[in-house]
Amino acid sequence: MEITPAHRVPGYENYATFQPTFLYQCGWDVLTGLLVIWAARRFLLTGDRAFALWLAAFAVGRYGTEWLAVDFAPHLFGLRVNQWVMALLFAGALGYLYLTRSGHGGAAAGPSRPARPALPHVRRFGTRAERAGMHR
């Protein structure tokens, strides 16, 4: 992406082209959303676990785009503070996914729901009589 000299970040006046990090982040967000939708359906993830997966994937993408950013940001031990935050979010999300992996009790897993009995005569939208009553 080319930026006019009047709009360049101080210290980068001699560079004409820059990485479109916003575009990379946007593409990563779309891929992350598709990953979460697929994983939630494939592994029957609950809302909290799907959110933790999204947070971990988002943190990876954001950490990577921070390497390409040229704006001013405070640094801590050689990395941008934003990168440290994303690393902590990633670790926390993975830790949560690990702790809630079994789904059998535990404080983080919460109470389990009772299983629904299988009723072969009840269809997805109710019995025949219930469906007939819906159209009146």
ABEGO torsion letter per residue (X at the ends): XBBBAAABBBGAAABABBBBAAAAAAAAAAAAAAAAAAAAAAAGBBAAAAAAAAAAAAAAAAAAAAAABABBBBBBGGBBAAAAAAAAAAAAAAAAAAAAAAGBEEAAAEBBBBBBBBBAABBAAEBAAAAAAAAX
